[in-house]
Amino acid sequence: MSEERNPAIQAAKDPAHSDDLLMPKVIYVLYILGPFFWLTGVVGVVMAYVYKDGAPEWMQSHYRFQIDTFWKGLAFLLPGVLLTFVLIGYLVLLFWVVWLLVRAVKGLKALSERRPVERPARWGF
């Protein structure tokens, strides 16, 4: 099959198919790494703020979701850290890790399907 007729090669060459998904995908991966390397979450939220304005509307929902995930995650993380002294904080931190990973994976799934995040401002999964 000729290279010009192969749709996979054409899609790979077309920057509209891959480059526009790169930044939100990187941010989701940074969030997945967040429980292990705390600085990656900070880098991810800064990137989301930077790239949000120039993105198409459906992708802006991903950036809003990522920004909300960071700030709402911080609302779980800080009390969890403070409560570790009375041991219940470990349960809060475990919930935070699960919550963060589920949101990042759901966001990646929606991104791979090129669709917006449904209700990006919600607190749940």
Summary of the structure (lengths in Angstrom):
residues: 125
radius of gyration: 17.1
end to end distance: 44.0
largest distance: 65.9
contacts: 341
relative contact order: 0.13
helix: 76%
strand: 0%
